Amino acid sequence: MNSLERCMMGLNGGMPDRVPVCLENFQHAAALAGCPVREYCYDAQKMADAHLRVWNYFRHDMLDLENGGAALAHAVGCTMDFLDENAPHTSLHHAR
């Protein structure tokens, strides 16, 4: 069974050959790619490259391109601190 078949079977209530795997791993992906988390969050190509590198290693079933809740929080006006080695988080400073 390939990843798409495995995921679709699970979504449709069937019994795949094994549980489909999705790694929630943006910090890990950035680290394995040698990319600071800050750059990963701001550069779509670096984000994609990082996840493809991790997928080539682990061969998990789904790719979850994300950066925690940072993109959503930033989009609605939160002031964010984007760090090189940790997940982004809301800043103590308020957006004006």
TARA-V62840 format. One record per backbone hydrogen bond with DSSP energy under -1.0 kcal/mol. CO is the residue of the C=O (numbers start at 0). NH is the residue of the N-H. If there is no record, write none. Layout:
# TARA-V62840
co=CO nh=NH
co=CO nh=NH
This chain:
# TARA-V62840
co=1 nh=5
co=2 nh=6
co=3 nh=7
co=4 nh=8
co=5 nh=9
co=6 nh=10
co=7 nh=11
co=8 nh=13
co=9 nh=12
co=20 nh=60
co=20 nh=61
co=22 nh=24
co=24 nh=28
co=25 nh=29
co=26 nh=30
co=27 nh=31
co=28 nh=32
co=29 nh=34
co=30 nh=33
co=35 nh=39
co=36 nh=40
co=37 nh=41
co=38 nh=42
co=42 nh=46
co=43 nh=47
co=44 nh=48
co=45 nh=49
co=46 nh=50
co=47 nh=51
co=48 nh=52
co=49 nh=53
co=50 nh=54
co=51 nh=55
co=52 nh=56
co=53 nh=57
co=54 nh=58
co=66 nh=69
co=68 nh=72
co=69 nh=73
co=70 nh=74
co=71 nh=75
co=72 nh=77
co=73 nh=76
co=78 nh=90
co=80 nh=88
co=83 nh=36
co=88 nh=80
